[in-house]
Amino acid sequence: MKAVTSDQFETFLASVTSAFDVRVPIALEDGTRSLGRLGEGPLVLAGGALPGKPTAVFFPQFETTLTYRPGCVQMQQAPERPLLVVGLTSEDANCLEFMDRFFNEPFHDDVYFHKRAGAVIVVVSGRCGPNGRFLKISRGNCDLELVSDGARFVVVPHTETGRHLCDRIDNGGEASLDPLQRESDALGTEFADTVNRASELMRQDKVPEAFWQELGDRCIACTGCNLVCPTCTCFDVYDWKCGKLVERQRLWDSCQLSGFAREASGFNPLSTEGSRARRRIHHKLVADPQRWGSITCFHCGRCDDVCPAGLGIRAVCQKIVERYG
Amino acid sequence: MNRTLTTCPYCGTGCQFYLVADDAGRLVSVEPSTEHAVSRGQLCVKGWNAFEFVHHPDRLTQPLIRGNGRFEPAAWDEALDLVATRLVDLQKRHGPDSVAFFSSAKTTNEENYLMMKLARAAFHTNNVDHCARLCHSSMVAGLAAAFGSGAMTNSISCMEEADCIFVTGSNTTEQHPLIGTRIMRNVLERGAKLIVSDNRKIRLARFADVHLRPRNGTDVPLLNSMMNVILRERLEDKQFVASRTENYQKLRDVVAEYPPEKGAEICGVTADEIVRAARTFAEADRAMIVYSMGITQHTHGVDNVRSCANLAMLTGNLGRPGTGVNPLRGQNNVQGACDMGALPNVYSGYQKVTEAPIRAKFEEAWGVESLPAEVGLGVTTAIDAAAEGKLKGLLVMGENPMLSDPDQNHVRRALENLEFLAVIDIFPTQTSQFAHVVLPAASYAEKDGTFTSTERRVQRVRKAIDPLGGSRPDWEILCEMGRRAGYAGMHYDSPSDVMDEIGRLTPIYAGIAYDRIRRVGLQWPCPDRRHAGTPVLHVGAFKRGRGLFSPARYKPPAELPDAQYPFVLSTGRCYWHFHTGTMTRRSRLLDREVHDGYVEINPDDARALGIRDGQRVTVTTRRAEVTAVARVTDVVIQGVLFMPFHFEEGPANALTNNALDPECKIPEYKVCAARVGSAQGAAYESRDV
């Protein structure tokens, strides 16, 4: 298969910027990695999951969904060029697959699909994870995949769009995917196993209320877990009035806030710290499987990195399995 | 998209994040720095929401001049000329000290430096101060006397290295969340001991080995009794005391008056609790003290600080990682505003205005003939002077004394009494309502500069977007003001030039320049451009030579409960809001979380008074009566009420007592006498825990 260096791939990306709004993993001023445009920082394909959720390109933290002026309502417009997003991990691709379902069933969310429609997704996997870790190769649920063999990236198209783009990439040499695929298949599944086991225990009602209160004691409600989770979809809608102009905003919300579920009557089904700590985990591990047929944590690990209190989903599931398994 | 690395504008922890602006130049999110030593890819809820208020429709975007009883938009030239002319005119008629300047812990180091230069060089007065007067002036005075330096002795990383942490008067997980969680995880995951002294059941108290719940204002006897136990059981660090301290016998004599039984009686805790706390602290290899407003905001705040310093010295817990006396600064740049000399008694770097050689240095550098030699008015004493008619003019930058200073009616009278008031701010405030001129400032996201965090780390603030509307950065406004007041020494091309001047005149900042803090901030003292900064102060020796034991005796608060006002009212902040709410109340999720003033009351007290949770009540002191929503909770002990001061709808500082510490003039926000009762026509309001 075709193989390219990072520089060769960057050259290819530069050649398609007139057709696509290209977003790539870049290193920012102090080395923090983020999803930016070419030229906004050095391209850094290696390093694994970006700290922020890549699904934010389609569902950003804050956006104006419509603008009202007397006699004129303007809805959010689709971008001029479709997005080409590089740097998702295979776990992120799974998250995006869920997001596409969430924003389409039963209600089709135009604001999301304005950006998502026509977008090209490029997963990065292989021997380029943090601390030399191997990043799992995707299930093919993306357009194009760059699988690192440690020196170059094997270019693997998964869709017609991906094949079309692959054809336009200069060939930096031939490489075989097979050994990399075997390495990927041999990766451990501890994270997934832990989450699955914790989910079972919760569904069997084996996790007592006291456990969630213990988490509630520790949680400072920074909301970071929700804000970095690629499958958290909750948002708040409100209007900003500035003279005769009204902007309707939507803003990521968080189930770790007491205002999240508070009803107009004053009643709040999530009125305690413990119930809010439970809600996040329960939703992904119990409620979503009932609603969507699968757990909606795809093991990206971001909430474990972002939580100042050490309450990421992996840490919590490990505790559940240790204590109640 | 544009991502700009900058420093959080809320508490003093000093987290760094990227402000993300969309292609239209609108801030749309925050991304924490994963590489920053404090943030490590994490933030608290305020940090995550620190972009939204910037574009709020309420932003001031053009100068306003009061005419015919209301504000009219004005051109910058007209407004600036008016401010300078009126202040100069007042000085001509009433003398240089008839005007005062309130600087701001929200603004940058460069702006604080320029404000104090404006006051001193352009307006020839030392009447310059900022809100550190209200929060940590007692710390600056107390620790400077004991150690020679009024700042946190250690670094935030030390929170993870301590074997015992004594948290007193700091609700750390709420007010410095990324420091609080370090303490929590050190306790839960590394096994450090935790002592909490706070009669509120704060989150950290849930993990404490010893939770002391002393009466408000009894910190000195509590600390004295702990030291009494340490000496009685010979747990003191004899070598440290002998080699590094002085005035030890005096400490022994005073502490001997406070056996734990006596401390227990004064404080309302048990002698056993005091003994356990003392042993736990003294037996640890590395023990640190963490404190905040619960220690400082008292009429004996300086004595409280001295007592903390005494305990640390007695047990040899200074000058090493994982130890120290660690006051947590409450605002993004309150440390820097102090460092910059936005204080009535010192220039930048705590160089005293009363010392002639220091004045001569600044006179030469600033090109002025004789700088004022008398200590000026502080925030609290300036308001008093205005109320008495002695102060005629006031320029306020980024402060809101109507909500933040004690006794709001007194502040209102003072502001109404001024002949001229000018306010520079990003939003209209309760204070700007009284102004004759309001100047619109750029927010932290719209300008360059530096903030200095609680661990003395000088960090960059960067312009992410252009100033909104016609607003301008404070540093530009101040320079214009200086020029229009007839002073030619305030022309700079950029804040970087200001920092270079600060470095030339300020020994502890001499090694700090923008090219050195591009990625990582430096911790002062940083005496030259090769110096790597100072994470831990007083290693081997104190700045003043030997540490000075300064024992104190118990002095009760100025106003205690009586038959008419049977409760102690204590005030502070809540997690969701920041100070007078100017920014957080304009952040959707934060304001949704808590959107009205509340008062915490113990369930037994509530039952006795027939007060239900969520009910609207009146809280009354000798100064005022306000309404608030009752939170019936065992967070507070019987006999104590707690109110946050963020809310203009129920301003806690209408109630507080303007009684000041005689040494540093900090008000006693933590104790006054109050009563509480059901409000007429009360409506039920729900709340969560």
Boltz contact constraints between the chains, C-beta under 6 A:
constraints:
  - contact:
      token1: [A, 28]
      token2: [B, 3]
      max_distance: 6.0
  - contact:
      token1: [A, 29]
      token2: [B, 5]
      max_distance: 6.0
  - contact:
      token1: [A, 30]
      token2: [B, 5]
      max_distance: 6.0
  - contact:
      token1: [A, 30]
      token2: [B, 33]
      max_distance: 6.0
  - contact:
      token1: [A, 30]
      token2: [B, 35]
      max_distance: 6.0
  - contact:
      token1: [A, 30]
      token2: [B, 519]
      max_distance: 6.0
  - contact:
      token1: [A, 31]
      token2: [B, 35]
      max_distance: 6.0
  - contact:
      token1: [A, 32]
      token2: [B, 33]
      max_distance: 6.0
  - contact:
      token1: [A, 32]
      token2: [B, 34]
      max_distance: 6.0
  - contact:
      token1: [A, 32]
      token2: [B, 35]
      max_distance: 6.0
  - contact:
      token1: [A, 34]
      token2: [B, 31]
      max_distance: 6.0
  - contact:
      token1: [A, 36]
      token2: [B, 1]
      max_distance: 6.0
  - contact:
      token1: [A, 51]
      token2: [B, 34]
      max_distance: 6.0
  - contact:
      token1: [A, 51]
      token2: [B, 41]
      max_distance: 6.0
  - contact:
      token1: [A, 52]
      token2: [B, 31]
      max_distance: 6.0
  - contact:
      token1: [A, 61]
      token2: [B, 29]
      max_distance: 6.0
  - contact:
      token1: [A, 62]
      token2: [B, 28]
      max_distance: 6.0
  - contact:
      token1: [A, 217]
      token2: [B, 206]
      max_distance: 6.0
  - contact:
      token1: [A, 220]
      token2: [B, 173]
      max_distance: 6.0
  - contact:
      token1: [A, 220]
      token2: [B, 177]
      max_distance: 6.0
  - contact:
      token1: [A, 221]
      token2: [B, 45]
      max_distance: 6.0
  - contact:
      token1: [A, 222]
      token2: [B, 44]
      max_distance: 6.0
  - contact:
      token1: [A, 222]
      token2: [B, 45]
      max_distance: 6.0
  - contact:
      token1: [A, 223]
      token2: [B, 45]
      max_distance: 6.0
  - contact:
      token1: [A, 223]
      token2: [B, 48]
      max_distance: 6.0
  - contact:
      token1: [A, 227]
      token2: [B, 48]
      max_distance: 6.0
  - contact:
      token1: [A, 238]
      token2: [B, 588]
      max_distance: 6.0
  - contact:
      token1: [A, 240]
      token2: [B, 57]
      max_distance: 6.0
  - contact:
      token1: [A, 242]
      token2: [B, 57]
      max_distance: 6.0
  - contact:
      token1: [A, 251]
      token2: [B, 588]
      max_distance: 6.0
  - contact:
      token1: [A, 257]
      token2: [B, 593]
      max_distance: 6.0
  - contact:
      token1: [A, 258]
      token2: [B, 688]
      max_distance: 6.0
  - contact:
      token1: [A, 259]
      token2: [B, 592]
      max_distance: 6.0
  - contact:
      token1: [A, 259]
      token2: [B, 593]
      max_distance: 6.0
  - contact:
      token1: [A, 266]
      token2: [B, 686]
      max_distance: 6.0
  - contact:
      token1: [A, 268]
      token2: [B, 688]
      max_distance: 6.0
  - contact:
      token1: [A, 271]
      token2: [B, 688]
      max_distance: 6.0
  - contact:
      token1: [A, 272]
      token2: [B, 689]
      max_distance: 6.0
  - contact:
      token1: [A, 305]
      token2: [B, 41]
      max_distance: 6.0
  - contact:
      token1: [A, 306]
      token2: [B, 42]
      max_distance: 6.0
  - contact:
      token1: [A, 308]
      token2: [B, 42]
      max_distance: 6.0
  - contact:
      token1: [A, 308]
      token2: [B, 178]
      max_distance: 6.0
  - contact:
      token1: [A, 308]
      token2: [B, 181]
      max_distance: 6.0
  - contact:
      token1: [A, 309]
      token2: [B, 181]
      max_distance: 6.0
  - contact:
      token1: [A, 310]
      token2: [B, 185]
      max_distance: 6.0
